[in-house]
Amino acid sequence: MSDADTQQRFLFEHSDVRGDFIRLGASYQAVRERYSYPEAVARQLGQALVASTLLSATIKYSGSLVMQIQSNGPINMLVAQCNHKRHIRGLARWQRDVPTGDLAQIYGQGRMVITIDNERNDERYQGIVGLDGKVLADAIEGYFKQSEQLETRLWLAADEHQAVGMLLQRLPDSRSNDSDLWHRVEMLGATVTEKELLGLPAQELLHRLFHEEDVRLFEPEPISFRCSCSREKISTMLKGLGNKEAQSILKERGVIEVGCDFCNQHYTFDNVDVEEIFSTELHTPTSETRH
Ligand SMILES: [Zn+2]
């Protein structure tokens, strides 16, 4: 679809209600391709990627937002990450067949941890919620209820080709004299079906849902799959491991091989590389690292 891999903000004119619509296409496929995920796992991952991007879009920051699920059910680990440049990556682990059902059936008992790292002031915020509800969107609404105290609703859907989400949020500054608007918009939003989310471009969908309201849809902003791993970061990690440990791996295997779980990139370090890591002051990049 033409609005694939974009985020589109919209707002209800002269009001305190805004929204975001996100559709992932190629970026979702790029994440799916890393592992041979069962379809049910891939769709949960797709929804989580959309959700993390929607969450990221609701805050002003420079850094990364990570949504992580740790649980004991069929899917036992899931990570979805987005940064302020709308670069996304993610992965999931599963231990048995994933049934169709509610969150408890898919994830068992567990929790969702949302971590926001703000590079600008080196601050970290972390919020933890239970995996309560029927669908992933329910757990995320729980997170908003707990942390943001902004009224927020969201809807997520994924199939084998795309992952889609829509978020509605009522901002605290009450410019509106239409006090009923949030209530109306929330009710209309709740009528959205999976089929509509997956099948309609943002503009058409918003028209179908909110045609009696005055909605302004902004230009789409691109979203892409990009892993933030780099040789420099792995070097820093090896340095943290210590020379003694590094030497013992070298002695045992000849080289140190480190793979990135997010993108399957492999980094190899031989004797000379390791020597260099521990003999010099490690260059730590200050700007964004290349892949
Ligand atoms: Zn990577």
Residues whose N, C-alpha, C, O or C-beta is under 5 A from the ligand:
A	BS01	ZN	C227 C229 C260 F262 C263 Q265
